[in-house]
Each structure stands twice: as C-alpha cells, then as structure tokens.
C-alpha cells in the first residue's frame, strides 16, 4: 500500500503512455468523458444521460480492501442524497470469473454496479490504481479528478467537502 491506496499496475508497455497521457489530460471544469455502465442485470447507464444530476463514478475491485471500505460509505451517502439528484455508478475491475463475488458485494450497495470489462475506461484512461473516483456536476463537468486524489479511500469529510456543495438545488 502506498498513501492508503492499492496501486494497480495493469498496463503493459504497449499503449500505456497514451492511456497515461489521456488520464493526465482530464482537467477540473472540462466536460467529463462519457462512460457507460452495463449493470449486472444488463441495463446500460450512460453518464451523458445523467445531465442534471450529480454523478460519482467509482472504480473498484472485490480484492481491493480500501475499495471495500469505501463502497458502504458511497452506498449510504447515495441513499441519503438520492432525492437531491445524486447518482453513484460502480465499475468493478474484477474479471467475469469473479462475478459471484461482485454480485455478493453489489447486493449490499444502493447503487448500480457493473464489470468494466478491461482496465481501460474510455476518456478516463487506463485504471492503474484502486480505488479511484471521479465526481461530475449537474452540467456534466468534472469537479473531482480521481487521478489527482491523495485521499483513498474516500471519507465522509471528503464527500461533504466535494459533493455536498453540488447537491444544493439549482434555481
């Protein structure tokens, strides 16, 4: 463990530099890259379809202890703030062979979960550390870049500081 995070180096030499560059290009205030969660029951949820809501996108795995600490926090927070327009999407990096374990974890969560399918997360780049979380505001802009995050796993204080201000109803 390094800085409270499980560092996952799953990128090979081929393509790693471009994925790293893509991830580093994410800037606070820019439109968040679109990403589609294919839930465990087969329903697609696209971040671009969630405009008008605050979205937490979290990448995790069943074997990642800090992830397993963070998921219940996100789950209870999602329940408390669902009526405020909060959505949490959980992308598991587990392989299909671990689907029963992912289902066991997901059964205790209030938000949709799906398998990412690979370590590459579209415009977010290659997921090379876990857990990693991004926050998107109601207008679809990135307000928290998980790659720059020194706090892993997330804490209640961090949720209050980063997400609470976004949940204030717009007039």
BELBEL-V916177 format. One record per pair of residues at least 6 apart in sequence whose ideal C-beta (glycine too) atoms are under 7 Angstrom apart, sorted by the first residue. I is the first residue (numbers start at 1). J is the second residue. D is the distance in whole Angstrom. If there is no record, write none. Layout:
BEGIN
i = {I;I}
j = {J;J}
d = {D;D}
END
This chain:
BEGIN
i = {3;4;4;5;5;5;6;6;6;7;8;8;8;9;10;10;11;11;11;11;16;19;19;19;20;22;22;23;23;23;23;24;26;26;26;26;28;28;28;29;29;30;30;31;31;32;32;32;32;32;32;33;33;33;34;34;34;35;35;35;35;35;36;36;36;37;37;37;37;37;38;38;39;39;39;39;40;40;40;40;45;45;47;47;47;48;50;51;52;52;53;53;53;53;54;54;54;54;54;54;54;55;55;55;56;56;56;56;56;57;57;57;57;58;58;58;58;58;58;59;59;59;59;59;59;59;59;60;60;60;60;60;60;61;61;61;61;61;62;62;62;62;62;64;64;66;66;66;67;67;67;69;70;70;70;71;71;73;73;74;74;75;75;75;77;78;78;78;78;79;81;84;85;85;86;88;89;89;90;90;90;90;91;91;91;92;92;92;92;92;93;93;93;93;94;94;94;96;102;102;106;119;119;120;121;124;131;131;132;132;133;133;133;134;134;134;134;135;135;135;135;136;136;137;137;138;138;143;144;151}
j = {150;66;152;66;129;152;64;66;130;129;128;129;130;128;119;128;19;119;126;128;126;120;125;126;125;123;125;124;125;126;147;147;124;142;145;147;142;143;145;141;142;141;142;140;141;47;134;136;140;141;142;122;123;124;46;47;48;47;57;121;122;124;44;45;46;45;89;91;112;114;44;114;45;112;113;114;103;106;113;114;89;112;55;57;136;140;87;140;85;138;85;86;87;138;85;86;137;138;163;166;167;87;89;136;74;88;133;135;163;89;133;134;136;74;88;90;91;131;133;91;93;116;121;127;130;131;132;67;71;90;92;130;131;67;92;93;94;130;94;98;101;102;105;130;131;131;152;153;130;131;153;153;131;153;154;105;109;154;156;88;111;109;110;111;159;86;88;110;111;110;167;167;138;167;167;111;111;112;109;111;112;113;114;116;121;102;113;114;115;116;116;119;127;130;101;102;115;115;113;115;113;126;127;126;127;134;152;153;146;147;146;149;154;142;144;145;146;143;144;162;163;142;143;143;166;166;170;166;162;158}
d = {6;6;5;6;6;4;5;6;5;5;6;6;5;6;4;6;6;7;5;6;7;7;5;4;7;7;4;6;3;7;5;7;7;6;5;7;6;6;6;6;7;7;6;6;6;6;7;4;6;6;4;6;2;6;6;5;4;5;6;6;5;7;5;7;5;5;5;6;6;5;5;5;7;5;7;5;6;6;6;6;6;6;6;7;6;7;6;5;7;5;5;7;5;6;6;5;6;6;6;5;6;5;7;4;6;5;6;6;7;5;7;5;7;6;7;5;7;6;4;5;6;7;7;5;6;6;5;4;6;6;6;6;5;6;6;5;5;6;5;6;4;6;6;5;6;6;6;4;6;4;7;5;5;4;5;7;6;6;6;5;7;5;5;6;5;6;4;5;5;5;6;4;7;7;6;4;7;6;7;6;7;4;6;4;7;5;6;7;5;6;5;6;6;7;7;5;6;7;7;7;4;5;5;5;5;7;6;6;4;7;5;7;6;6;6;7;5;5;4;6;6;6;7;5;5;7;7;7;5;5}
END
